[in-house]
Amino acid sequence: MNGHVKSVHLRLWMEAAAALLCLRLAVAVNSAGGVMASGAQDCALVQQTLKITRLAHKESADLIKTYKGSQGEMSEFFCKVSSSDIPVPNISGLEQSDRIASISTRLRAFFPHFRRVYEQQSDLQPPTSALLSLLRDVRGRNRDLASVVNRLYQSLYPNLPGPGPKGAPTKPPPRQNIFQQKVYGCVVLKTYKEFLTNVMREMRMLKSNVCAGRMKRNVQLF
């Protein structure tokens, strides 16, 4: 093989190697861009969830004050009674995915209880009552939060099945007298506020993991 042929072969080999290197760089850049976009979306969802949780917690605290003020005498006593018919305020699970699924399940578990409390108080309060207005707001915020938590779970764990109910769900109690209704309503609201306190703590830790982890990955990629 003469020198000219060797030169041609070497040039072709170098061009092929350069093309392969460019292809690998393009794939790496696209992959990095996908990771960054996904991480940014997850971080934004965590921040949105935390923001809504804080708002829901504040609204629930205001609601409890209004509720106590509208129940007459012994209103403080009503909230100190325990009940086994209410969803527990604790978040269960060892893995992060299990804990977010637990939050989603608990939020949905409060749906029928809020509906029952609203129905009961509609019979006890005038239509223009501030309590009824606040109950509607908190019910709506609860559903908003459940929706965003579900989206967060699906974004963080796209390969896992969606969160579903575990165990027998709690059901609103059967027919109650007025005293029992007042107790039941206050316990539901107090338990929900406690639950939101736990959710805020969980979301702060999740924000630290997801958003701080995203920034660390971005530094490593570049």
Salt bridges, closest charged atoms under 4 A:
GLU15 OE2 - ARG11 NH1 3.67
GLU59 OE2 - ARG141 NH2 2.82
ASP62 OD2 - LYS58 NZ 3.16
GLU76 OE1 - LYS68 NZ 3.39
GLU202 OE2 - ARG99 NE 2.88
